[in-house]
Amino acid sequence: MNDFIKLLKKRRSIRVFQDKPVEKEKIDQIVRNALLAPSARGRRTWEFVVVTDKETLNKLSNARGGGPNFLAGAPLGIVVIADGALSDMWTEDASIAATIMQLTTESLNLGSCWMQIRERSHSENLTAEDYVKQVLDIPEKYRVECILGIGYKGEEKEPYTEEELNLLLDKIHYQKF
């Protein structure tokens, strides 16, 4: 079977991480690969904030108020932001880059999980996006798509099989709906 297909099946959302830092070489590979991501009209709207400081990761884990807290246990967070003024396709650009980071992470035998920030709430009066911008001093012009929690896997999940995926083949249409 093709190595890329194996990678796709092996990649699972990991929410438990070992208490072990991710090496700089691996971090560099993850973000460098994201810089290879395609973007609408080649605008490259995305930018990445790499966070390894435990206190900052704890603050970021509260971005969605009572939402997911796996980020507090991750040794690495990568915040995916984009300059929305460069393209109205910034969400797609940022999402593709984040996906490439997740696949790279898996290829390095690390785990990752996506925390959605865009269009989520931190509290009644503050969006998750504005909260993250405050914590990281991100300029107003940028938009925040997501935060990836990354680290050595503290839990093991079996790769998907065709049967487990329950592929919804009826969602595939040829020529016409």
Backbone as a printed PyTorch tensor [residue, N CA C, xyz], in Angstrom:
tensor([[[  0.8450,  -1.1740,   0.0000],
         [  0.0000,   0.0000,   0.0000],
         [  0.8930,   1.2410,   0.0000]],

        [[  0.4560,   2.2530,  -0.6540],
         [  1.1530,   3.5260,  -0.7540],
         [  1.4280,   4.1000,   0.6410]],

        [[  2.6560,   4.6160,   0.8660],
         [  3.0320,   5.1740,   2.1700],
         [  2.1490,   6.3500,   2.5660]],

        [[  1.7420,   7.1610,   1.6000],
         [  0.8830,   8.3030,   1.9190],
         [ -0.4810,   7.8360,   2.4140]],

        [[ -1.0320,   6.8240,   1.7950],
         [ -2.3300,   6.2900,   2.2400],
         [ -2.1930,   5.7050,   3.6350]],

        [[ -1.0850,   5.0130,   3.8980],
         [ -0.8340,   4.4900,   5.2490],
         [ -0.7890,   5.6230,   6.2650]],

        [[ -0.1280,   6.7070,   5.8950],
         [ -0.0320,   7.8710,   6.7760],
         [ -1.4100,   8.4530,   7.0680]],

        [[ -2.2460,   8.5620,   6.0460],
         [ -3.6030,   9.0890,   6.2380],
         [ -4.4100,   8.2240,   7.2040]],

        [[ -4.2640,   6.9110,   7.0660],
         [ -5.0110,   6.0060,   7.9370],
         [ -4.4540,   5.9960,   9.3640]],

        [[ -3.1530,   6.2110,   9.4840],
         [ -2.4900,   6.1770,  10.7890],
         [ -2.7540,   7.4510,  11.6000]],

        [[ -2.9190,   8.5950,  10.9220],
         [ -3.0940,   9.8620,  11.6180],
         [ -4.4250,   9.8940,  12.3650]],

        [[ -4.3470,  10.0450,  13.6480],
         [ -5.5320,  10.1220,  14.5060],
         [ -5.3660,  11.3260,  15.4170]],

        [[ -6.4490,  11.8500,  15.9250],
         [ -6.3660,  12.9650,  16.8720],
         [ -5.8560,  12.4380,  18.2080]],

        [[ -4.7270,  12.9730,  18.6220],
         [ -4.1030,  12.5770,  19.8870],
         [ -4.3020,  13.7130,  20.8840]],

        [[ -4.8820,  13.3700,  22.0200],
         [ -5.1870,  14.3890,  23.0350],
         [ -4.3960,  14.1900,  24.3330]],

        [[ -3.5690,  13.1490,  24.3780],
         [ -2.7330,  12.8690,  25.5410],
         [ -1.2930,  12.7980,  25.0390]],

        [[ -0.4260,  13.5610,  25.6930],
         [  0.9630,  13.6560,  25.2490],
         [  1.9180,  13.2860,  26.3760]],

        [[  3.0660,  12.7580,  25.9840],
         [  4.1280,  12.4820,  26.9540],
         [  4.7360,  13.8070,  27.4200]],

        [[  5.2810,  13.7870,  28.6160],
         [  5.9590,  14.9610,  29.1630],
         [  7.3890,  14.9720,  28.6290]],

        [[  7.5030,  15.2750,  27.3340],
         [  8.7860,  15.2290,  26.6480],
         [  8.7690,  16.3060,  25.5660]],

        [[  9.7600,  17.1830,  25.5520],
         [  9.7540,  18.2550,  24.5460],
         [  9.9590,  17.7100,  23.1310]],

        [[  9.4210,  18.4390,  22.1760],
         [  9.6290,  18.1150,  20.7650],
         [ 10.9170,  18.8210,  20.3290]],

        [[ 11.8080,  18.0790,  19.7110],
         [ 13.1010,  18.6150,  19.2830],
         [ 12.9140,  19.7310,  18.2660]],

        [[ 13.8230,  20.7120,  18.3430],
         [ 13.7670,  21.8620,  17.4350],
         [ 13.7890,  21.4330,  15.9740]],

        [[ 14.5630,  20.3940,  15.6540],
         [ 14.6420,  19.9310,  14.2650],
         [ 13.2690,  19.4720,  13.7640]],

        [[ 12.5200,  18.8170,  14.6390],
         [ 11.1780,  18.3550,  14.2520],
         [ 10.2150,  19.5300,  14.1340]],

        [[ 10.3110,  20.4760,  15.0440],
         [  9.4630,  21.6740,  14.9630],
         [  9.7450,  22.3990,  13.6560]],

        [[ 11.0260,  22.5770,  13.3520],
         [ 11.4060,  23.2530,  12.1070],
         [ 10.8460,  22.5280,  10.8910]],

        [[ 10.8920,  21.1920,  10.8910],
         [ 10.3740,  20.4280,   9.7600],
         [  8.8660,  20.6200,   9.6090]],

        [[  8.1660,  20.6350,  10.7190],
         [  6.7050,  20.8100,  10.6870],
         [  6.3390,  22.1530,  10.0730]],

        [[  6.9530,  23.2330,  10.5520],
         [  6.5710,  24.5610,  10.0360],
         [  7.1250,  24.8060,   8.6320]],

        [[  8.2840,  24.2500,   8.3380],
         [  8.8190,  24.4040,   6.9780],
         [  7.9150,  23.6970,   5.9600]],

        [[  7.4360,  22.5160,   6.3100],
         [  6.5260,  21.8260,   5.3930],
         [  5.2450,  22.6250,   5.1990]],

        [[  4.7700,  23.2790,   6.2630],
         [  3.5610,  24.0970,   6.1350],
         [  3.7840,  25.2570,   5.1660]],

        [[  5.0080,  25.7460,   5.0960],
         [  5.3080,  26.8340,   4.1530],
         [  5.2240,  26.3700,   2.7000]],

        [[  5.1660,  25.0570,   2.4880],
         [  5.0020,  24.5060,   1.1380],
         [  3.5330,  24.4010,   0.7320]],

        [[  2.6320,  24.7260,   1.6580],
         [  1.1980,  24.5730,   1.4010],
         [  0.7520,  25.4680,   0.2420]],

        [[ -0.1330,  24.9420,  -0.5820],
         [ -0.6930,  25.7930,  -1.6270],
         [ -1.5580,  26.8750,  -1.0020]],

        [[ -1.6680,  27.9940,  -1.7020],
         [ -2.5300,  29.0740,  -1.2170],
         [ -3.1890,  29.7430,  -2.4150]],

        [[ -4.3500,  30.3160,  -2.1700],
         [ -5.1200,  30.9610,  -3.2410],
         [ -4.2960,  32.0870,  -3.8650]],

        [[ -4.1950,  32.0210,  -5.1800],
         [ -3.4690,  33.0140,  -5.9630],
         [ -2.0290,  33.2150,  -5.4710]],

        [[ -1.4820,  32.1940,  -4.7910],
         [ -0.1060,  32.2620,  -4.3100],
         [  0.1380,  33.3580,  -3.2890]],

        [[ -0.9090,  33.7880,  -2.5900],
         [ -0.7850,  34.9080,  -1.6400],
         [ -0.0860,  34.5350,  -0.3360]],

        [[ -0.0900,  33.2570,   0.0030],
         [  0.5790,  32.7910,   1.2260],
         [  0.1690,  33.6260,   2.4380]],

        [[ -1.0990,  33.6080,   2.7060],
         [ -1.6640,  34.4340,   3.7860],
         [ -1.2800,  33.9480,   5.1760]],

        [[ -0.8920,  32.6710,   5.2950],
         [ -0.6730,  32.0670,   6.5990],
         [  0.6370,  32.4830,   7.2320]],

        [[  0.6090,  32.4700,   8.5690],
         [  1.7960,  32.6150,   9.4020],
         [  1.5740,  31.7060,  10.6010]],

        [[  2.6360,  31.3870,  11.3090],
         [  2.5420,  30.4090,  12.3950],
         [  3.2420,  30.9340,  13.6420]],

        [[  2.5950,  30.7730,  14.7750],
         [  3.1940,  31.1390,  16.0510],
         [  3.4840,  29.8320,  16.7810]],

        [[  4.7690,  29.5500,  16.9960],
         [  5.2100,  28.3260,  17.6520],
         [  5.3300,  28.6140,  19.1480]],

        [[  4.6500,  27.8070,  19.9540],
         [  4.6240,  28.0290,  21.3980],
         [  5.0910,  26.7630,  22.1190]],

        [[  6.1490,  26.9160,  22.9260],
         [  6.6280,  25.8050,  23.7520],
         [  6.5890,  26.1530,  25.2360]],

        [[  6.3260,  27.4080,  25.5510],
         [  6.2660,  27.8390,  26.9430],
         [  5.0270,  27.2540,  27.6200]],

        [[  5.2460,  26.5090,  28.7090],
         [  4.1620,  25.7860,  29.3840],
         [  3.0730,  26.7300,  29.8960]],

        [[  3.4640,  27.8570,  30.4600],
         [  2.4720,  28.8150,  30.9760],
         [  1.5930,  29.3620,  29.8500]],

        [[  2.2090,  29.6650,  28.7270],
         [  1.4510,  30.1680,  27.5770],
         [  0.5310,  29.0850,  27.0230]],

        [[  1.0160,  27.8450,  26.9540],
         [  0.1710,  26.7370,  26.4830],
         [ -1.0280,  26.5540,  27.4110]],

        [[ -0.8180,  26.7020,  28.7130],
         [ -1.9340,  26.6130,  29.6670],
         [ -2.9680,  27.6970,  29.4030]],

        [[ -2.4980,  28.9150,  29.1540],
         [ -3.4240,  30.0140,  28.8420],
         [ -4.1840,  29.7150,  27.5450]],

        [[ -3.4600,  29.2640,  26.5330],
         [ -4.0940,  28.9720,  25.2440],
         [ -5.0990,  27.8260,  25.3520]],

        [[ -4.8620,  26.8940,  26.2740],
         [ -5.7910,  25.7700,  26.4280],
         [ -7.1610,  26.2490,  26.8870]],

        [[ -7.2250,  27.4590,  27.4130],
         [ -8.4840,  28.0470,  27.8780],
         [ -9.1110,  28.9660,  26.8240]],

        [[ -8.6020,  28.9330,  25.6070],
         [ -9.0890,  29.8370,  24.5600],
         [-10.5870,  29.7020,  24.3170]],

        [[-11.1020,  28.5020,  24.4710],
         [-12.5320,  28.2760,  24.2350],
         [-13.2800,  28.1060,  25.5510]],

        [[-12.8500,  28.8260,  26.5580],
         [-13.5300,  28.7610,  27.8430],
         [-13.4640,  27.3630,  28.4090]],

        [[-14.5830,  26.7220,  28.5120],
         [-14.6420,  25.3630,  29.0430],
         [-14.4150,  24.3010,  27.9950]],

        [[-13.8610,  24.6820,  26.8650],
         [-13.6750,  23.7400,  25.7630],
         [-12.5390,  22.7720,  25.9730]],

        [[-11.9770,  22.2520,  24.8870],
         [-10.9440,  21.2200,  24.9790],
         [ -9.7260,  21.7150,  25.7590]],

        [[ -9.1630,  20.8490,  26.6020],
         [ -8.0130,  21.2620,  27.4000],
         [ -6.7600,  20.4450,  27.1020]],

        [[ -6.7520,  19.6580,  26.0420],
         [ -5.5910,  18.8230,  25.7110],
         [ -4.3380,  19.6530,  25.4890]],

        [[ -4.5070,  20.9120,  25.0990],
         [ -3.3630,  21.7620,  24.8010],
         [ -2.5040,  22.0010,  26.0400]],

        [[ -3.1130,  21.9950,  27.2220],
         [ -2.3600,  22.1990,  28.4580],
         [ -1.3440,  21.0810,  28.6840]],

        [[ -1.5960,  19.9030,  28.1470],
         [ -0.6820,  18.7760,  28.3080],
         [  0.2710,  18.5950,  27.1480]],

        [[  0.1670,  19.4520,  26.1430],
         [  1.0300,  19.3330,  24.9680],
         [  2.3220,  20.1140,  25.1850]],

        [[  3.4530,  19.5820,  24.7330],
         [  4.7000,  20.3320,  24.8560],
         [  4.8720,  21.3930,  23.7630]],

        [[  3.9960,  21.3550,  22.7640],
         [  4.1070,  22.2560,  21.6240],
         [  2.7230,  22.6360,  21.1270]],

        [[  2.5460,  23.9060,  20.8630],
         [  1.3350,  24.3870,  20.2010],
         [  1.7510,  25.2340,  19.0190]],

        [[  1.0750,  25.0530,  17.9190],
         [  1.3220,  25.9130,  16.7610],
         [  0.0080,  26.5950,  16.4220]],

        [[  0.0340,  27.9270,  16.5140],
         [ -1.1460,  28.7320,  16.2430],
         [ -1.0910,  29.1300,  14.7720]],

        [[ -2.1350,  28.7890,  14.0380],
         [ -2.1960,  29.0650,  12.6060],
         [ -3.0180,  30.3290,  12.4120]],

        [[ -2.3440,  31.3610,  11.9130],
         [ -2.9940,  32.6460,  11.6830],
         [ -2.8590,  33.0100,  10.2040]],

        [[ -3.6080,  34.0160,   9.7840],
         [ -3.5200,  34.4570,   8.3930],
         [ -3.8980,  35.9230,   8.2980]],

        [[ -3.3460,  36.5680,   7.3060],
         [ -3.6750,  37.9580,   7.0160],
         [ -4.8850,  37.9510,   6.0890]],

        [[ -6.0480,  38.1780,   6.6610],
         [ -7.2970,  38.1370,   5.9000],
         [ -7.4000,  39.2070,   4.8290]],

        [[ -6.6190,  40.2740,   4.9420],
         [ -6.6590,  41.3370,   3.9380],
         [ -5.9780,  40.9120,   2.6390]],

        [[ -5.1230,  39.9050,   2.7090],
         [ -4.4190,  39.4580,   1.5050],
         [ -5.2960,  38.6190,   0.5850]],

        [[ -6.2800,  37.9320,   1.1750],
         [ -7.1370,  37.0660,   0.3630],
         [ -8.3880,  36.6840,   1.1430]],

        [[ -9.5040,  36.6110,   0.4310],
         [-10.7320,  36.1420,   1.0760],
         [-10.7120,  34.6230,   1.2440]],

        [[ -9.6530,  33.9860,   0.8050],
         [ -9.5000,  32.5350,   0.9190],
         [ -8.5690,  32.1660,   2.0780]],

        [[ -8.3940,  33.0760,   3.0200],
         [ -7.4480,  32.8440,   4.1110],
         [ -7.8090,  31.6200,   4.9410]],

        [[ -9.0980,  31.3520,   5.1370],
         [ -9.4680,  30.1900,   5.9540],
         [ -9.0430,  28.8940,   5.2760]],

        [[ -9.2210,  28.8330,   3.9720],
         [ -8.8040,  27.6480,   3.2280],
         [ -7.2890,  27.5170,   3.2450]],

        [[ -6.5980,  28.6340,   3.0150],
         [ -5.1310,  28.6170,   3.0470],
         [ -4.6240,  28.1070,   4.3890]],

        [[ -5.1570,  28.6610,   5.4720],
         [ -4.7120,  28.2880,   6.8200],
         [ -5.0500,  26.8250,   7.1210]],

        [[ -6.2150,  26.3830,   6.6860],
         [ -6.6270,  25.0030,   6.9440],
         [ -5.7490,  24.0020,   6.2100]],

        [[ -5.3950,  24.3120,   4.9850],
         [ -4.5110,  23.4160,   4.2260],
         [ -3.1450,  23.3460,   4.9030]],

        [[ -2.6080,  24.4920,   5.3190],
         [ -1.3060,  24.5080,   5.9920],
         [ -1.3660,  23.7030,   7.2910]],

        [[ -2.4550,  23.8520,   8.0510],
         [ -2.5990,  23.1070,   9.3110],
         [ -2.6690,  21.6030,   9.0430]],

        [[ -3.3630,  21.2170,   7.9960],
         [ -3.4540,  19.8000,   7.6520],
         [ -2.0860,  19.2490,   7.2710]],

        [[ -1.3240,  20.0130,   6.5120],
         [  0.0320,  19.5740,   6.1620],
         [  0.8720,  19.4170,   7.4270]],

        [[  0.6970,  20.3260,   8.3890],
         [  1.4320,  20.1900,   9.6490],
         [  1.0280,  18.9190,  10.3800]],

        [[ -0.2640,  18.6030,  10.3780],
         [ -0.7100,  17.3880,  11.0710],
         [ -0.1610,  16.1330,  10.4000]],

        [[ -0.1220,  16.1130,   9.0870],
         [  0.4280,  14.9540,   8.3850],
         [  1.9410,  14.8520,   8.5910]],

        [[  2.6250,  15.9910,   8.5990],
         [  4.0600,  15.9820,   8.8830],
         [  4.3100,  15.4690,  10.2880]],

        [[  3.5100,  15.9390,  11.2220],
         [  3.6310,  15.5090,  12.6110],
         [  3.5370,  13.9890,  12.7060]],

        [[  2.5430,  13.4190,  12.0490],
         [  2.3780,  11.9610,  12.0690],
         [  3.5730,  11.2730,  11.4340]],

        [[  4.0940,  11.8370,  10.3490],
         [  5.2400,  11.2170,   9.6770],
         [  6.4820,  11.2250,  10.5660]],

        [[  6.5260,  12.1160,  11.5570],
         [  7.6450,  12.1990,  12.5010],
         [  7.3670,  11.3950,  13.7730]],

        [[  6.3180,  10.5660,  13.7340],
         [  5.9000,   9.7490,  14.8750],
         [  5.5070,  10.5740,  16.0940]],

        [[  4.9190,  11.7240,  15.8330],
         [  4.3570,  12.5730,  16.8680],
         [  2.8440,  12.5570,  16.7080]],

        [[  2.1420,  13.0310,  17.7120],
         [  0.6940,  13.1330,  17.6370],
         [  0.2660,  14.5870,  17.6020]],

        [[ -0.9500,  14.8170,  17.1330],
         [ -1.4760,  16.1790,  17.0810],
         [ -2.9900,  16.1670,  17.2110]],

        [[ -3.5070,  17.3150,  17.5960],
         [ -4.9490,  17.5090,  17.6250],
         [ -5.2430,  18.9730,  17.3090]],

        [[ -6.2820,  19.1870,  16.5400],
         [ -6.6940,  20.5100,  16.0750],
         [ -7.6850,  21.1020,  17.0610]],

        [[ -7.4140,  22.3370,  17.5070],
         [ -8.3710,  23.0880,  18.3220],
         [ -8.8810,  24.2510,  17.4670]],

        [[-10.1340,  24.1870,  17.0850],
         [-10.7240,  25.2380,  16.2630],
         [-10.8400,  26.5200,  17.0850]],

        [[-10.4230,  27.6420,  16.5150],
         [-10.5120,  28.9350,  17.1810],
         [-11.4800,  29.8540,  16.4390]],

        [[-11.3510,  29.8920,  15.1190],
         [-12.2070,  30.7790,  14.3150],
         [-13.6850,  30.4830,  14.5920]],

        [[-14.4180,  31.5430,  14.8450],
         [-15.8680,  31.4930,  15.0780],
         [-16.2480,  30.7040,  16.3240]],

        [[-15.3550,  30.6620,  17.3090],
         [-15.6580,  30.0380,  18.5910],
         [-15.5960,  31.1030,  19.6740]],

        [[-16.1920,  30.8140,  20.8180],
         [-16.2490,  31.7740,  21.9190],
         [-15.3080,  31.3930,  23.0460]],

        [[-14.7300,  32.4060,  23.6450],
         [-13.9640,  32.2210,  24.8830],
         [-14.9070,  32.4380,  26.0710]],

        [[-15.6910,  33.5000,  25.9720],
         [-16.6580,  33.8400,  27.0140],
         [-17.8050,  34.6030,  26.3520]],

        [[-18.7330,  35.0190,  27.1590],
         [-19.9010,  35.7310,  26.6240],
         [-19.4990,  37.0100,  25.8950]],

        [[-18.4190,  37.6400,  26.3500],
         [-18.0240,  38.9400,  25.7920],
         [-16.7440,  38.9160,  24.9680]],

        [[-16.1600,  37.7380,  24.7830],
         [-14.8750,  37.6710,  24.1070],
         [-14.8160,  36.4340,  23.2140]],

        [[-14.3910,  36.6330,  21.9610],
         [-14.2310,  35.4880,  21.0630],
         [-12.9490,  34.7510,  21.4040]],

        [[-12.8870,  33.5020,  21.0200],
         [-11.6670,  32.7140,  21.2060],
         [-10.5250,  33.3530,  20.4230]],

        [[-10.8360,  33.8600,  19.2500],
         [ -9.8260,  34.4920,  18.4090],
         [ -9.2190,  35.7180,  19.0930]],

        [[-10.0500,  36.5770,  19.6600],
         [ -9.5340,  37.7590,  20.3480],
         [ -8.7380,  37.3780,  21.5920]],

        [[ -9.1800,  36.3360,  22.2740],
         [ -8.4390,  35.8450,  23.4440],
         [ -7.0290,  35.4110,  23.0430]],

        [[ -6.9220,  34.6170,  21.9820],
         [ -5.6160,  34.1350,  21.5170],
         [ -4.7510,  35.3150,  21.0830]],

        [[ -5.3430,  36.2730,  20.3940],
         [ -4.5870,  37.4580,  19.9730],
         [ -4.0250,  38.2040,  21.1780]],

        [[ -4.8130,  38.3090,  22.2340],
         [ -4.3470,  38.9880,  23.4450],
         [ -3.1970,  38.2210,  24.0950]],

        [[ -3.3520,  36.9230,  24.2280],
         [ -2.3200,  36.1040,  24.8830],
         [ -0.9990,  36.1760,  24.1190]],

        [[ -1.0490,  36.1970,  22.7980],
         [  0.1660,  36.1110,  21.9830],
         [  0.5810,  37.4390,  21.3400]],

        [[ -0.1220,  38.5140,  21.6690],
         [  0.1860,  39.8350,  21.0880],
         [  0.1390,  39.8050,  19.5590]],

        [[ -0.8460,  39.1290,  19.0070],
         [ -1.0130,  39.0460,  17.5520],
         [ -1.6740,  40.3350,  17.0700]],

        [[ -1.1040,  40.9950,  16.0690],
         [ -1.6970,  42.2290,  15.5490],
         [ -3.1280,  42.0180,  15.0580]],

        [[ -3.9030,  43.0580,  15.1440],
         [ -5.3320,  43.0200,  14.8300],
         [ -5.6250,  42.5250,  13.4150]],

        [[ -4.7570,  42.8430,  12.4490],
         [ -5.0460,  42.4890,  11.0520],
         [ -5.0890,  40.9810,  10.8030]],

        [[ -4.5220,  40.1980,  11.7150],
         [ -4.4860,  38.7530,  11.5150],
         [ -5.7410,  38.0780,  12.0390]],

        [[ -6.0670,  36.9550,  11.4110],
         [ -7.1600,  36.0970,  11.8480],
         [ -6.5590,  34.8050,  12.3840]],

        [[ -7.2320,  34.1960,  13.3500],
         [ -6.7400,  32.9570,  13.9510],
         [ -7.6600,  31.8210,  13.5310]],

        [[ -7.1030,  30.8500,  12.8470],
         [ -7.8730,  29.6910,  12.3940],
         [ -7.9380,  28.6110,  13.4720]],

        [[ -6.7670,  28.1750,  13.9560],
         [ -6.7420,  27.0430,  14.8770],
         [ -5.4340,  27.0190,  15.6500]],

        [[ -5.4020,  26.1310,  16.6250],
         [ -4.1650,  25.8180,  17.3370],
         [ -3.9870,  24.3120,  17.2550]],

        [[ -2.7940,  23.8900,  16.8720],
         [ -2.4840,  22.4680,  16.8580],
         [ -1.6880,  22.1360,  18.1140]],

        [[ -2.1980,  21.1960,  18.9010],
         [ -1.4400,  20.6400,  20.0120],
         [ -0.6160,  19.5030,  19.4650]],

        [[  0.6910,  19.5050,  19.7530],
         [  1.6040,  18.5290,  19.1590],
         [  2.5460,  17.9960,  20.2350]],

        [[  2.8620,  16.7120,  20.1420],
         [  3.8370,  16.1330,  21.0570],
         [  3.9940,  14.6450,  20.8270]],

        [[  4.8510,  14.0570,  21.6390],
         [  4.9970,  12.6060,  21.6010],
         [  3.7180,  11.9910,  22.1540]],

        [[  3.2410,  10.9730,  21.4880],
         [  1.9570,  10.3790,  21.8390],
         [  1.9690,   9.7610,  23.2300]],

        [[  0.9700,  10.1420,  24.0140],
         [  0.7630,   9.5620,  25.3300],
         [ -0.3780,   8.5710,  25.3100]],

        [[ -0.9150,   8.3400,  24.1360],
         [ -1.9700,   7.3440,  23.9280],
         [ -1.7560,   6.7540,  22.5420]],

        [[ -2.1370,   5.5220,  22.3800],
         [ -2.0050,   4.8600,  21.0880],
         [ -3.3930,   4.5830,  20.5290]],

        [[ -3.5360,   4.8810,  19.2720],
         [ -4.7800,   4.5830,  18.5730],
         [ -4.4140,   3.7890,  17.3300]],

        [[ -5.1590,   2.7610,  17.0950],
         [ -4.9050,   1.9250,  15.9260],
         [ -5.2150,   2.7050,  14.6500]],

        [[ -4.4550,   2.4380,  13.5830],
         [ -4.7830,   3.0670,  12.3050],
         [ -6.1960,   2.6750,  11.8590]],

        [[ -6.8060,   3.5420,  11.1420],
         [ -8.1250,   3.2280,  10.5890],
         [ -8.0090,   2.0880,   9.5830]],

        [[ -9.0200,   1.2630,   9.5370],
         [ -9.1420,   0.2730,   8.4740],
         [-10.2970,   0.7290,   7.5940]],

        [[-10.3750,   0.1720,   6.4130],
         [-11.4740,   0.5370,   5.5050],
         [-12.8250,   0.3190,   6.1840]],

        [[-12.9400,  -0.7710,   6.9460],
         [-14.2100,  -1.0800,   7.6050],
         [-14.5120,  -0.0630,   8.7070]],

        [[-13.4970,   0.2850,   9.5000],
         [-13.6930,   1.2370,  10.5890],
         [-14.0290,   2.6260,  10.0810]],

        [[-13.4510,   2.9540,   8.9510],
         [-13.7200,   4.2730,   8.3920],
         [-15.1700,   4.4050,   7.9630]],

        [[-15.7910,   3.2630,   7.7330],
         [-17.1640,   3.2950,   7.2590],
         [-17.2820,   4.3300,   6.1380]],

        [[-16.4170,   4.1410,   5.1410],
         [-16.3870,   5.0940,   4.0450],
         [-17.7900,   5.2840,   3.4630]],

        [[-18.1780,   6.5170,   3.3860],
         [-19.5070,   6.8450,   2.8780],
         [-19.4300,   6.9840,   1.3610]],

        [[-19.3010,   5.8370,   0.7220],
         [-19.1160,   5.8270,  -0.7250],
         [-20.3000,   6.4310,  -1.4690]],

        [[-21.4630,   6.4560,  -0.8280],
         [-22.6300,   7.0610,  -1.4850],
         [-22.5070,   8.5810,  -1.5710]],

        [[-21.4800,   9.1400,  -0.9880],
         [-21.2450,  10.5820,  -1.0700],
         [-20.3830,  10.9480,  -2.2840]],

        [[-19.9690,   9.9550,  -3.0340],
         [-19.1850,  10.1790,  -4.2320],
         [-20.1150,  10.1310,  -5.4370]],

        [[-20.0230,  11.1470,  -6.2570],
         [-20.8770,  11.2500,  -7.4540],
         [-19.9820,  11.4700,  -8.6680]],

        [[-20.3390,  10.8490,  -9.7690],
         [-19.5770,  11.0060, -10.9930],
         [-20.4490,  11.6600, -12.0580]],

        [[-19.8850,  12.6180, -12.7160],
         [-20.4830,  13.3680, -13.8150],
         [-21.6140,  14.2830, -13.3660]],

        [[-22.5700,  13.7630, -12.6080],
         [-23.6850,  14.5790, -12.0900],
         [-24.0320,  14.0660, -10.7130]],

        [[-24.7840,  14.8520,  -9.9850],
         [-25.1910,  14.4280,  -8.6360],
         [-26.0430,  13.2110,  -8.7400]]])
